[in-house]
Amino acid sequence: MSHTAVITGLLFEARLIARAARRQGLAAPMPAIAAGGSAERASQAARRLADQGAGALLSFGIGGGLDARLAPGDLVIASAVYGAGKAAIDCDSHWAAALAEATGARRAPVLTSQAPVATALEKARLFEDTGAALVDMESHG
């Protein structure tokens, strides 16, 4: 039977999403793997979760805001994921719309990076160049 599985960057994010799934009364635990911001580990985790029956994968975690209109704690559901030198990955529009409606989240493009984006100047430049609302390290695998 197909199920949804989660890939995060950090272990506490994997625990957080698993705990939230239990609180929602999901019949079976939602598998969650922390990839540690590694493209190779994220790719391996995705293959392993698919081999274990995952029909859908969710990348979940804390991201760095690129859009100055975002406030700490704002929830963003990716409409697409962009990575340096890679083709954009379009996210399932029906699933993203349902998640955004259920949570009140904003839908916007997400930029993924192999390294932290730390300065306000770099964040502003990336927002201007890409239009991405935030940057993460979980989705580049």
Secondary structure, 3 states (H helix, E strand, C coil): CCEEEEEECCHHHHHHHHHHHHHCCCCCCCCEEECCCCHHHHHHHHHHHHHCCEEEEEEECCCEECCCCCCCCCCEEEEEEEECCCCCEECCHHHHHHHHHHHCCEEEEEEECCCCCCCHHHHHHHHHHHCCCEEECCCCC
